[in-house]
C-alpha cells in the first residue's frame, strides 16, 4: 500500500509541475489570440470606413415651359 501511495504522490507532483510549466505559455497564447481578433476587427472597421461611396443613379432633367 505504501508503494502505491508513493507512486500516486509522484504522479501528482509531476502533473503539478507540468501544469506550472505549461500554464504561462497557454495564458500568453490565449492573450495573443484575443489581440489578433481585436486587430482584425479594427482593420475591418477601418477598411469599411475608407470605402468610397457608391455612385448614385440620379437622372437630371431640365424642365422648360413651352407655350
C-alpha positions as CSV (number, residue, x, y, z in Angstrom):
1,X,0.0,0.0,0.0
2,X,2.9,2.3,0.8
3,X,4.4,1.9,-2.7
4,X,1.0,2.6,-4.3
5,X,0.7,5.9,-2.4
6,X,4.3,6.9,-3.2
7,X,3.6,6.3,-6.9
8,X,0.3,8.3,-6.8
9,X,2.0,11.2,-5.0
10,X,4.9,11.1,-7.5
11,X,2.5,11.2,-10.4
12,X,0.6,14.1,-8.9
13,X,3.8,16.0,-8.3
14,X,4.9,15.5,-11.9
15,X,1.5,16.6,-13.1
16,X,1.5,19.7,-10.9
17,X,5.0,20.7,-12.1
18,X,3.9,20.2,-15.7
19,X,0.8,22.4,-15.1
20,X,3.0,25.1,-13.6
21,X,5.4,25.0,-16.5
22,X,2.7,24.8,-19.2
23,X,0.2,27.4,-17.8
24,X,2.0,30.7,-18.5
25,X,2.5,29.9,-22.3
26,X,-1.1,28.8,-22.6
27,X,-2.2,32.1,-21.0
28,X,0.0,34.0,-23.3
29,X,-1.3,32.1,-26.3
30,X,-4.9,33.0,-25.3
31,X,-4.0,36.6,-24.9
32,X,-2.3,36.7,-28.3
33,X,-5.3,35.2,-30.0
34,X,-7.5,37.8,-28.3
35,X,-5.3,40.6,-29.5
36,X,-5.2,39.2,-33.1
37,X,-9.0,39.1,-33.1
38,X,-9.2,42.7,-32.0
39,X,-6.7,43.8,-34.6
40,X,-8.6,42.0,-37.4
41,X,-11.8,43.6,-36.2
42,X,-10.2,47.1,-36.2
43,X,-8.7,46.6,-39.6
44,X,-12.1,45.5,-41.0
45,X,-13.8,48.5,-39.5
46,X,-11.1,50.9,-40.8
47,X,-11.4,49.3,-44.3
48,X,-15.2,49.8,-44.2
49,X,-14.8,53.4,-43.1
50,X,-12.4,54.2,-46.0
51,X,-14.5,52.6,-48.7
52,X,-15.5,55.1,-51.4
53,X,-19.2,55.8,-51.6
54,X,-21.3,54.0,-54.2
55,X,-22.2,56.1,-57.2
56,X,-25.8,57.4,-57.1
57,X,-28.1,56.7,-60.0
58,X,-29.6,60.1,-60.4
59,X,-31.1,61.3,-63.7
60,X,-31.1,65.0,-64.1
61,X,-33.7,66.6,-66.3
62,X,-34.4,70.2,-67.3
63,X,-38.0,71.3,-67.3
64,X,-38.8,74.1,-69.7
65,X,-42.2,75.7,-70.3
66,X,-43.3,75.6,-73.9
67,X,-46.2,77.9,-74.9
